[in-house]
Amino acid sequence: MTIENKISNGGFEISTFSPWIYTNATITSEFCHSGSFTARLSGGSVNSYLIHFVEVNPPERFEFLVSLAKVGTNPSPPLSLSVAYYNASFVFLGYGLIINIPANQLPNVAMETWLELNQTTSPIPLGTTQALVLINKLPLAGSADVVVDDVSFLTIDSVIELMRTTASDNLSSGSLQNNGINIVNFFFQ
């Protein structure tokens, strides 16, 4: 099995966002899942996001991994993480993964606890040349900042089963297939 990480600077270890596109985010060394730096998305009523374009080739499949936590005691905001496929002309071809995390579901990083997600995408459509990986912190008044670390988008040349990992034993998740798109909703009990 050949595995290649398509994400550059997924741990933000060069202390900049390059090549990420971002809004309402900073690099910090205050809280880290691993290494010395992490991305911090502003909480509250603003939209904050990280975007990374990666080159892909059909019929690849990917494992999307990310570590997430909230900063402080305020509720965590809702998050939407997705992988969208495009051709060379930036024509949208479909989604490979959508992950929805409702408000108040992330652990507090001060407790040294992170939500570690690991999800498999659906196969990419023919004609796809690039994938857009989006980590989107949605607006919620009074919500905490979110820290993001260890983002990976791993190429896998063999079929692997959908895996779910978490930093908490009390995470339950539901997954459904919708037109070939993995849509995953996470809920704590």
VOPATOR-420122 format. One record per atom (N, C-alpha, C, O, CB): x, y, z; residue in one letter. Coordinates in steps of 0.05 Angstrom, whole numbers, padded with zeros to 5 digits, always signed. Atoms other than C-alpha are relative to their C-alpha. Glycine has a CB too. Example, Ala and Ser with C-alpha at 12.3 -4.5 7.8 and 13.67 -1.06 7.14 Angstrom:
BEGIN
+00018-00024+00000a/+00246-00090+00156a/+00018+00024+00000a/+00039+00024+00013a/-00020+00001+00025a/-00016-00024-00001s/+00273-00021+00143s/-00015+00022+00014s/-00005+00044+00018s/+00009+00009-00029s/
This chain:
BEGIN
+00017-00023+00000m/+00000+00000+00000m/+00018+00025+00000m/+00036+00027+00016m/-00019+00000+00024m/-00014-00025+00002t/+00027+00068-00020t/-00016+00023+00012t/-00039+00026+00005t/+00008+00007-00029t/+00014-00022-00013i/+00009+00128+00024i/+00016+00025-00004i/+00040+00025+00001i/-00005-00006+00030i/-00013-00026+00004e/+00024+00200+00006e/-00018+00022+00012e/-00042+00022+00007e/+00005+00006-00030e/+00015-00022-00011n/+00003+00262+00045n/+00000+00023-00020n/+00021+00034-00027n/+00012+00010+00027n/+00003-00022+00020k/-00024+00314-00005k/+00000+00028+00013k/+00003+00047-00001k/-00026-00004-00016k/+00001-00026-00014i/-00029+00369+00048i/+00028+00009+00006i/+00044-00006+00017i/-00017-00002+00026i/-00026-00013-00008s/+00031+00416+00055s/-00005+00017+00024s/-00025+00031+00026s/+00012+00017-00024s/+00002-00016-00024n/+00042+00448+00122n/-00025-00006+00016n/-00038+00013+00026n/+00002+00030-00007n/+00024+00008-00015g/-00014+00409+00156g/+00002+00003+00030g/-00018+00003+00044g/-00007-00027-00007g/-00004-00005-00029g/+00017+00420+00224g/+00008+00029+00006g/+00013+00036+00029g/+00022-00019+00010g/-00006-00029-00002f/+00031+00494+00211f/+00028+00005+00013f/+00032+00025+00026f/-00022+00014+00017f/-00026-00001-00013e/+00103+00481+00232e/+00019+00020-00012e/+00041+00025+00000e/+00012-00027-00001e/-00018-00021+00011i/+00133+00534+00187i/-00009+00027+00011i/+00001+00048+00002i/+00000+00000-00031i/+00011-00023-00014s/+00094+00584+00231s/-00012+00021-00019s/-00014+00044-00012s/+00022+00014+00016s/+00016-00016+00018t/+00057+00612+00170t/-00022-00018-00011t/-00022-00042-00006t/+00018+00012-00023t/+00021+00016+00012f/-00005+00590+00132f/+00007-00011-00027f/-00008-00028-00037f/-00025+00017-00001f/-00006+00008+00028s/+00029+00580+00065s/+00000-00030-00002s/+00014-00043+00014s/+00027+00012-00008s/+00016-00010+00022p/-00001+00547+00022p/-00030+00002+00006p/-00046+00004-00013p/+00005-00018-00024p/+00028-00002-00007w/-00067+00551+00060w/-00011+00028-00007w/+00003+00047-00007w/-00004-00005+00030w/+00016-00025+00002i/-00120+00604+00045i/-00016+00001+00026i/-00027-00019+00034i/-00019+00001-00026i/+00013-00001-00027y/-00150+00630+00110y/-00014+00027+00004y/-00008+00047-00009y/+00021-00004+00022y/+00014-00024-00009t/-00197+00680+00141t/-00005-00002+00030t/-00013-00023+00039t/-00027+00004-00016t/+00004-00001-00029n/-00201+00701+00214n/+00015-00023+00015n/+00003-00037+00031n/-00030-00001+00007n/-00016+00021-00012a/-00145+00654+00234a/+00029+00011+00005a/+00038+00029-00008a/+00002-00025-00019a/-00027-00007-00006t/-00076+00660+00265t/+00016-00026+00005t/+00004-00047+00009t/+00002+00018+00025t/-00017+00022-00008i/-00017+00614+00278i/+00008+00005+00029i/+00015+00028+00036i/+00025-00003-00019i/-00007-00003-00028t/-00002+00602+00352t/+00017-00024+00009t/+00016-00046-00002t/-00025+00002+00017t/-00015+00021-00013s/+00047+00563+00394s/-00011-00006+00028s/+00001-00022+00042s/+00030+00008+00002s/+00012+00003-00027e/+00002+00566+00455e/-00011-00028+00005e/-00008-00039+00026e/-00022+00021+00004e/+00012+00027-00002f/-00035+00501+00442f/+00008-00016-00024f/+00004-00007-00047f/-00031+00002+00003f/-00008+00017+00023c/-00008+00444+00399c/-00007-00029+00005c/-00003-00039+00027c/+00030+00003-00005c/+00005+00028-00002h/-00031+00374+00386h/+00027-00015-00003h/+00032-00035+00012h/-00020-00010-00022h/-00027+00010+00003s/+00039+00358+00362s/+00017+00022-00012s/+00006+00042-00022s/+00002-00026-00019s/-00017-00021+00011g/+00099+00399+00341g/-00001+00026+00017g/-00007+00025+00041g/-00007+00007-00028g/-00002-00026-00015s/+00106+00473+00360s/-00021+00020-00007s/-00024+00040+00007s/+00027+00011-00005s/+00019-00020+00008f/+00050+00509+00323f/-00027-00014-00007f/-00028-00038-00012f/+00011+00015-00024f/+00026+00009+00008t/-00024+00503+00308t/-00015+00024-00011t/-00007+00047-00007t/-00016-00012+00024t/+00017-00022+00010a/-00078+00544+00272a/-00022+00005+00020a/-00033-00014+00032a/-00012-00007-00028a/+00022-00008-00019r/-00128+00583+00314r/-00021+00015-00016r/-00015+00037-00027r/+00012+00016+00024r/+00022-00013+00014l/-00195+00600+00283l/-00016+00017+00020l/-00024+00007+00041l/-00018-00021-00014l/+00014-00018-00018s/-00231+00660+00314s/-00029-00010+00004s/-00043-00018-00015s/-00001+00028-00012s/+00027+00008-00008g/-00295+00642+00351g/-00019+00024-00003g/-00013+00044-00016g/-00001-00010+00028g/+00020-00022+00000g/-00357+00685+00360g/-00016+00001-00026g/-00020-00019-00040g/+00014+00026+00005g/+00019-00004+00023s/-00400+00715+00305s/+00013+00002-00027s/-00001+00008-00047s/-00015+00025+00005s/-00013-00001+00026v/-00348+00713+00250v/+00003-00028-00012v/+00004-00048+00003v/+00027+00014+00002v/-00006+00025+00014n/-00337+00659+00198n/+00031-00002-00001n/+00044+00017-00008n/-00013-00002-00028n/-00029+00004+00001s/-00266+00630+00202s/+00004-00026-00015s/-00010-00046-00011s/+00012-00001+00029s/-00005+00025+00015y/-00237+00579+00154y/+00028-00003-00009y/+00044+00016-00010y/-00019-00001-00024y/-00025+00007+00013l/-00177+00544+00125l/-00007-00016-00025l/-00024-00033-00025l/+00018-00017+00020l/+00005+00013+00026i/-00175+00522+00052i/+00028-00009-00011i/+00047+00006-00010i/-00015+00018-00020i/-00024+00010+00013h/-00122+00479+00018h/-00008-00015-00025h/-00023-00034-00024h/+00016-00019+00020h/+00004+00014+00025f/-00123+00458-00055f/+00023-00021-00003f/+00046-00015+00002f/+00000+00019-00025f/-00019+00021+00005v/-00088+00392-00072v/-00005-00012-00027v/-00027-00014-00036v/-00001-00022+00023v/+00003+00014+00026e/-00074+00357-00138e/-00007-00029+00005e/+00003-00042+00023e/+00027+00002-00016e/+00010+00027-00003v/-00110+00291-00146v/-00004-00013-00027v/-00004+00001-00048v/-00026-00001+00016v/+00003+00015+00025n/-00119+00237-00199n/-00020-00023+00004n/-00016-00039+00023n/+00027-00010-00011n/+00018+00023-00003p/-00177+00188-00209p/+00016-00026-00004p/+00035-00026-00021p/-00023+00002-00021p/+00023+00005-00018p/-00190+00136-00182p/+00008+00001+00029p/-00001-00015+00045p/-00011-00028-00006p/-00010-00001-00027e/-00154+00156-00118e/-00023+00003+00021e/-00044+00014+00015e/+00019+00023+00003e/+00016-00005-00024r/-00187+00154-00049r/+00019+00011+00021r/+00043+00008+00019r/-00014-00027+00010r/-00017-00014-00020f/-00163+00192+00011f/-00010-00005+00028f/-00034-00011+00033f/+00000+00029-00006f/+00006-00001-00029e/-00161+00190+00087e/+00004+00029+00008e/+00026+00039+00004e/+00017-00020+00017e/-00002-00028-00010f/-00175+00259+00116f/+00002-00002+00030f/-00015-00013+00044f/-00025+00017-00008f/-00005+00000-00029l/-00146+00269+00186l/+00003+00028+00009l/+00015+00045-00004l/+00024-00018+00006l/-00003-00026-00012v/-00150+00329+00231v/-00004-00002+00030v/-00020-00019+00039v/-00020+00021-00012v/+00004-00001-00029s/-00144+00345+00306s/-00011+00028+00006s/-00001+00048-00003s/+00027-00004+00015s/+00015-00024-00006l/-00192+00397+00335l/-00005+00002+00030l/-00008-00018+00043l/-00026+00001-00016l/+00008-00005-00028a/-00205+00429+00403a/-00009+00029+00002a/-00004+00045-00016a/+00024-00005+00019a/+00008-00028-00005k/-00236+00492+00432k/+00018+00012+00020k/+00032-00002+00035k/-00030+00001+00009k/-00017-00014-00019v/-00200+00545+00472v/-00019+00013+00021v/-00035+00031+00014v/+00018+00022-00014v/+00015-00012-00021g/-00232+00562+00539g/-00026-00015+00006g/-00031-00037-00004g/-00007+00029-00007g/+00024+00013-00010t/-00298+00547+00572t/-00026+00007-00015t/-00046-00006-00011t/-00004+00007+00029t/+00023-00006+00016n/-00346+00579+00523n/-00007-00024-00018n/+00011-00040-00023n/+00004+00026-00017n/+00007+00022+00018p/-00385+00531+00478p/+00016+00001-00026p/+00023+00023-00035p/-00030+00001-00006p/-00013+00001+00026s/-00350+00508+00416s/-00020+00006-00022s/-00044-00001-00020s/+00014-00027-00006s/+00019-00006+00022p/-00380+00534+00350p/-00005-00025-00017p/+00010-00044-00015p/+00011+00023-00017p/+00003+00021+00020p/-00408+00489+00296p/+00022+00001-00021p/+00032+00022-00027p/-00028+00002-00014p/-00021+00003+00020l/-00358+00464+00245l/-00010-00016-00024l/-00027-00034-00020l/+00026-00012+00011l/+00005+00016+00024s/-00364+00439+00174s/+00026-00005-00014s/+00040+00014-00021s/-00021+00014-00019s/-00025+00007+00013l/-00306+00402+00143l/-00008-00015-00026l/-00025-00033-00025l/+00018-00018+00018l/+00008+00013+00025s/-00310+00381+00070s/+00023-00003-00019s/+00044+00011-00018s/-00022+00016-00013s/-00018+00005+00022v/-00273+00355+00010v/-00017+00002-00025v/-00036-00013-00029v/+00015-00027+00002v/+00014-00004+00025a/-00297+00381-00058a/+00019-00005-00023a/+00042+00002-00022a/-00013+00028-00001a/-00017+00007+00023y/-00272+00357-00126y/-00006+00019-00023y/-00029+00027-00028y/-00005-00029-00008y/+00002-00019+00023y/-00258+00403-00186y/+00017-00010-00023y/+00036-00025-00019y/+00009+00028+00008y/-00017+00007+00023n/-00231+00395-00257n/+00020+00023-00004n/+00021+00041+00012n/-00017-00004-00025n/-00021-00019+00005a/-00174+00436-00287a/-00011+00028-00005a/+00004+00048-00001a/+00016-00008-00024a/+00013-00026+00004s/-00223+00493-00304s/-00015+00010+00025s/-00030+00029+00023s/-00019-00001-00024s/+00014-00006-00025f/-00247+00496-00231f/-00030-00004-00001f/-00045+00010+00012f/+00006+00029+00008f/+00028+00007+00000v/-00314+00466-00249v/-00005-00021+00022v/+00009-00041+00023v/-00008-00011-00028v/+00007+00017-00022f/-00345+00433-00188f/-00011-00027-00011f/-00029-00027-00027f/-00020+00013+00019f/+00008+00027+00009l/-00352+00357-00198l/-00014-00016+00021l/-00027-00036+00015l/+00024-00015-00010l/+00014+00015-00022g/-00378+00334-00130g/+00016+00001+00026g/+00038+00010+00027g/-00004-00028-00009g/-00013+00002-00026y/-00363+00324-00057y/+00010-00028+00005y/-00003-00048-00004y/-00020+00008+00022y/-00010+00025-00009g/-00321+00268-00029g/-00004-00005+00029g/-00003-00028+00038g/+00029-00002-00007g/+00003+00003-00029l/-00334+00281+00044l/-00012+00026+00011l/-00003+00048+00004l/+00027-00007+00014l/+00011-00023-00015i/-00376+00327+00088i/-00002-00009+00029i/-00015-00029+00035i/-00028+00010-00011i/+00002+00006-00029i/-00367+00326+00164i/-00012+00024+00013i/-00002+00046+00011i/+00029-00007+00011i/+00013-00021-00015n/-00414+00366+00207n/+00004-00005+00030n/-00003-00027+00040n/-00030+00002-00007n/-00003+00002-00029i/-00397+00379+00280i/-00017+00022+00013i/-00011+00046+00009i/+00030+00002+00009i/+00018-00020-00012p/-00453+00414+00319p/+00014+00016+00022p/+00036+00009+00031p/-00025-00013+00012p/-00010-00017-00021a/-00441+00469+00370a/+00004-00015+00026a/-00011-00034+00031a/-00018+00025+00004a/-00005+00010-00027n/-00413+00452+00438n/+00008-00030+00000n/+00000-00045+00018n/-00024+00003+00017n/-00008+00028+00001q/-00381+00386+00417q/+00030-00004+00002q/+00039-00027+00005q/-00009-00012-00026q/-00029+00003-00001l/-00306+00400+00419l/+00010+00000+00029l/-00001+00014+00045l/+00014+00022-00016l/-00012-00001-00027p/-00263+00385+00480p/+00016+00025+00004p/+00025+00038-00015p/+00018-00025+00005p/-00016-00024-00008n/-00226+00441+00517n/+00029-00008-00002n/+00038-00026+00012n/-00008+00010+00028n/-00029+00006+00003v/-00153+00442+00496v/+00015+00003+00026v/+00036-00009+00029v/+00012+00018-00021v/-00013-00004-00026a/-00135+00465+00567a/+00002-00027+00015a/+00019-00030+00032a/-00014+00021+00016a/+00000+00027-00012m/-00151+00393+00588m/+00018-00019-00015m/+00019-00043-00009m/-00029-00011+00002m/-00018+00016+00017e/-00101+00369+00536e/-00015-00023-00014e/-00004-00045-00017e/+00023-00012+00017e/+00017+00019+00014t/-00157+00333+00500t/-00007+00012-00028t/-00014+00036-00030t/-00026-00006+00016t/+00006-00008+00028w/-00169+00337+00424w/-00020-00020-00012w/-00020-00044-00005w/+00026+00002-00017w/+00017+00018+00016l/-00222+00309+00378l/+00018-00006-00025l/+00025+00011-00040l/-00027+00013-00008l/-00016+00009+00022e/-00182+00268+00327e/-00017-00014-00020e/-00027-00036-00015e/+00024-00018+00010e/+00017+00012+00021l/-00221+00255+00263l/+00017-00014-00021l/+00039-00005-00028l/-00017+00022-00013l/-00013+00016+00021n/-00202+00203+00211n/-00023-00011-00017n/-00036-00030-00009n/+00019-00022+00011n/+00022+00008+00017q/-00251+00195+00153q/+00010-00006-00028q/+00029+00007-00038q/-00022+00021-00001q/-00006+00008+00028t/-00247+00162+00084t/-00018+00015-00019t/-00043+00016-00015t/-00002-00030-00003t/+00016-00013+00020t/-00270+00201+00023t/-00012-00021-00019t/-00003-00044-00020t/+00016+00021-00016t/+00010+00017+00022s/-00312+00172-00033s/+00021+00003-00023s/+00036+00022-00023s/-00029+00009-00009s/-00019-00002+00023p/-00272+00158-00098p/-00005+00026-00015p/-00028+00036-00017p/-00003-00024-00018p/+00003-00025+00015i/-00259+00220-00140i/-00012-00005-00028i/-00005-00026-00040i/+00027+00015-00002i/+00012+00004+00026p/-00299+00229-00204p/+00021+00003-00023p/+00041+00016-00019p/-00023+00020-00005p/-00017-00003+00024l/-00267+00222-00273l/+00002+00029-00007l/-00018+00044-00006l/-00010-00017-00023l/-00004-00028+00007g/-00238+00288-00296g/+00010+00018+00022g/+00017+00041+00017g/-00025+00011-00011g/-00009-00016-00023t/-00219+00311-00227t/+00030+00004-00001t/+00045-00014-00006t/-00008-00013+00027t/-00028-00006-00001t/-00152+00346-00222t/+00008+00012+00027t/+00032+00012+00033t/+00008+00020-00023t/-00007-00012-00026q/-00157+00379-00154q/-00023-00003+00020q/-00046-00005+00012q/+00007+00030-00004q/+00020+00002-00022a/-00192+00374-00087a/+00004+00025+00017a/+00026+00034+00022a/+00003-00026+00016a/+00000-00023-00019l/-00210+00432-00042l/-00007-00012+00027l/-00028-00023+00031l/-00020+00022-00008l/+00004+00009-00028v/-00202+00414+00032v/-00007+00025+00016v/+00008+00044+00017v/+00026-00015+00011v/+00010-00024-00014l/-00243+00462+00075l/-00006-00008+00029l/-00019-00027+00035l/-00026+00010-00013l/+00006+00002-00029i/-00244+00469+00151i/-00013+00027+00006i/+00000+00047+00007i/+00026-00005+00018i/+00017-00024-00003n/-00300+00519+00165n/-00012+00002+00028n/-00028-00015+00035n/-00022+00000-00022n/+00012-00006-00026k/-00315+00547+00234k/-00023+00020-00005k/-00019+00042-00014k/+00021+00013+00020k/+00024-00016+00006l/-00386+00574+00229l/-00005+00020+00022l/+00002+00016+00045l/-00025-00019-00004l/+00006-00020-00020p/-00410+00637+00265p/-00019-00009+00022p/-00039-00022+00016p/-00011+00025-00014p/+00018+00005-00023l/-00440+00630+00334l/+00008+00020+00022l/+00030+00018+00033l/+00001-00030+00010l/-00006-00021-00020a/-00443+00690+00382a/+00008-00013+00026a/-00005-00032+00036a/-00024+00018+00004a/-00009+00009-00026g/-00404+00677+00446g/+00015-00026-00001g/+00022-00037+00020g/-00023-00003+00018g/-00014+00026+00002s/-00370+00614+00420s/+00030+00004+00002s/+00041+00025-00003s/-00007-00014-00026s/-00029+00001-00004a/-00297+00595+00434a/+00015+00000-00026a/+00004-00007-00047a/+00007-00024+00017a/-00019+00005+00022d/-00238+00598+00387d/+00004-00030-00003d/+00000-00045+00016d/+00027+00015+00004d/-00005+00028+00006v/-00221+00532+00354v/+00029-00003-00009v/+00039+00013-00025v/-00019-00011-00022v/-00027+00006+00009v/-00151+00503+00346v/+00000-00025-00018v/-00015-00044-00012v/+00020-00004+00024v/-00001+00021+00021v/-00134+00459+00286v/+00029-00008-00003v/+00047+00009-00006v/-00012+00011-00027v/-00027+00009+00003d/-00072+00416+00280d/+00001-00027-00014d/-00020-00041-00016d/+00014-00002+00028d/-00006+00026+00012d/-00042+00356+00243d/-00021-00008-00021d/-00032-00030-00021d/+00000-00021+00022d/+00018+00005+00022v/-00085+00361+00180v/+00015-00017-00020v/+00037-00010-00029v/-00011+00026-00012v/-00011+00018+00021s/-00071+00304+00131s/-00021-00008-00020s/-00044-00010-00013s/+00013-00025+00013s/+00017+00010+00022f/-00101+00283+00065f/+00016-00021-00014f/+00032-00016-00032f/-00009+00023-00020f/-00018+00022+00008l/-00070+00215+00052l/-00011-00015-00024l/-00035-00023-00024l/+00004-00019+00023l/+00007+00016+00023t/-00072+00180-00015t/+00004-00029+00007t/+00024-00037+00018t/+00018+00008-00025t/-00002+00029-00006i/-00086+00106-00010i/-00007-00014-00026i/-00027-00009-00039i/-00020-00008+00023i/+00005+00014+00025d/-00080+00059-00069d/-00015-00027+00003d/-00017-00042-00016d/+00026-00005-00014d/+00017+00023-00005s/-00121+00003-00037s/-00025+00008+00015s/-00025+00029+00029s/+00016-00022+00014s/+00025-00007-00014v/-00192+00003-00010v/+00004-00006+00030v/+00012-00027+00038v/-00024-00017-00012v/+00000+00004-00029i/-00195+00013+00065i/-00027+00008+00011i/-00042+00023-00001i/+00023+00017+00013i/+00027-00005-00011e/-00255+00014+00110e/+00000+00027+00014e/+00020+00038+00023e/-00007-00022+00019e/+00004-00025-00015l/-00284+00077+00141l/+00008-00004+00029l/-00002-00023+00042l/-00030+00008-00003l/-00009+00002-00027m/-00250+00088+00207m/-00007+00026+00015m/-00006+00048+00003m/+00031-00005+00002m/+00006-00024-00017r/-00270+00135+00263r/+00018-00002+00025r/+00018-00022+00038r/-00030+00002+00008r/-00016-00002-00025t/-00222+00156+00318t/-00007+00025+00014t/-00017+00045+00002t/+00030-00002-00006t/+00006-00024-00016t/-00231+00205+00373t/+00017+00000+00025t/+00028-00020+00034t/-00030+00000+00008t/-00015-00003-00024a/-00196+00231+00434a/-00017-00005+00024a/-00008-00006+00047a/+00012+00028+00003a/+00019+00004-00022s/-00258+00217+00476s/-00014-00026-00004s/-00021-00034-00026s/-00020+00023+00001s/+00014+00026+00001d/-00291+00151+00493d/-00030+00003-00003d/-00044-00016-00008d/+00006-00016+00025d/+00029-00003+00001n/-00360+00182+00494n/-00010+00012-00026n/-00032+00024-00026n/-00008+00017+00023n/+00009-00010+00026l/-00364+00201+00421l/-00016-00021-00014l/-00007-00044-00017l/+00024+00009-00018l/+00015+00018+00017s/-00418+00169+00380s/-00003+00015-00027s/-00005+00039-00027s/-00028-00008+00012s/+00003-00013+00026s/-00425+00182+00306s/-00019-00016-00017s/-00023-00040-00014s/+00027+00003-00015s/+00017+00013+00020g/-00474+00168+00251g/+00012+00007-00027g/+00021+00029-00031g/-00029+00009+00003g/-00010-00005+00027s/-00453+00161+00179s/-00021-00010-00020s/-00033-00031-00016s/+00027-00014-00005s/+00018+00009+00020l/-00495+00156+00117l/+00012+00006-00027l/+00028+00024-00031l/-00028+00014+00002l/-00009-00004+00028q/-00482+00149+00043q/-00022+00014-00015q/-00045+00006-00014q/+00008-00027-00013q/+00019-00016+00015n/-00516+00201-00001n/+00012+00005-00027n/+00029+00022-00030n/-00008+00027+00015n/-00010-00003+00027n/-00503+00194-00075n/+00031-00003-00001n/+00044+00011-00016n/-00008+00027-00012n/-00028+00005+00000g/-00433+00167-00061g/+00017+00019+00017g/+00041+00017+00018g/+00010+00002-00027g/-00014-00018-00018i/-00415+00223-00012i/-00001-00010+00028i/-00022-00017+00038i/-00012+00029-00003i/+00001+00006-00029n/-00394+00206+00058n/-00008+00025+00015n/+00006+00045+00014n/+00028-00010+00009n/+00009-00022-00017i/-00434+00252+00103i/+00000-00011+00028i/-00014-00030+00035i/-00029+00010-00008i/-00004+00009-00028v/-00414+00245+00176v/-00009+00022+00019v/+00000+00044+00017v/+00029-00009+00005v/+00008-00019-00021n/-00449+00278+00234n/+00009-00011+00027n/+00004-00034+00033n/-00031+00004+00000n/-00010+00009-00025f/-00416+00274+00302f/-00016+00012+00023f/-00023+00036+00022f/+00030+00008+00003f/+00015-00009-00024f/-00452+00279+00369f/+00012-00013+00025f/+00019-00036+00025f/-00030-00006-00003f/-00008+00011-00025f/-00428+00271+00440f/-00025-00008+00015f/-00046+00003+00012f/+00017+00020+00016f/+00023+00009-00017q/-00473+00234+00489q/+00003+00011+00027q/-00014+00006+00045q/-00002-00031+00001q/
